[in-house]
Amino acid sequence: MQDSTNHAGLLEQAKELVSREIKLCKTLRAMISRELEAIVLNADMDELFNILEQKDGIISQLQLLADSWQDVIPSNLHNNANNFVPRLLELYPDDDELPGMLQESREIAESIIQAEDEAMSELDKFTSGLRSQMTARVHGKNAAASYARMGGSII
């Protein structure tokens, strides 16, 4: 009886970890959308830095959550990330909720990766535009200074 009670307890802990992961990932995904908005629509660097700081906190929480798996699953399971989900499902073949939860978690993670790639691309475009503007201004100032040195007046 102890083994089945322990097995059920570990299943509930696993579900709780997946549930927390899904919640954190949804929060992270929303932050990436805000990040894109700050970059593309508002060009608001203060807001962007705020969001990035908040994202760091969520990512830290996700790391702590990932570390928590070591308490729930056998060591041979968490040593191989590629086989983690299939092996976890093998441990609890009769559970109806866990497969859907793991699928949802995977889909959100994929969505985060795509959104983060898009945000990085937009940030690269934005910073490239800023560099171009700064370079043009520097060239403009240099041209004005050269003109002034040659005796011209700047109106």
C-alpha positions, 0 to 999 in steps of 0.5 A: 500500500505504501508504494501505491500511496507514494506513487499517487503522491508523486503523480500529484506532485508531478501534476502540480509542477507541470501546472505551475510551469504552464502558469509561469510560461503563460506569464512569460509568453504575455511578457514577450508580447508586451516586449514586442509592443514596447519595441515595435509600437512604442519604441519605449526603452524604459518599458522594455527594460522593465519587462526584461527585468520581470522576465528574468524573475519568471525565468529564475522561477522556471529554473527553480521549478525545473530543479524541483523535478529532482525531488519528484522523479527518479534520477535516471529520468531527469538525467536524460532530457530527451526521454523525460516526457515519454518516461514520465508518461510510462510511470503513470500510464493510467492517468488521464490528465498528465498527457494533456498537461505535458502537451500544453506545456510543450506547446506553450514552450514552443510558442515562447521560443517563436515569440522570443525569436520574433522579439529578438529580430524586432529588437535587432531591427530597432537597434540597427535603426538607432545606429543608423540615426546616430551615424547620420547625426555624427556625419551631419555634425562633422560636416557642419563642423568642417563647413564652419572651419572653412569659413562658412556660416551655419544658419 
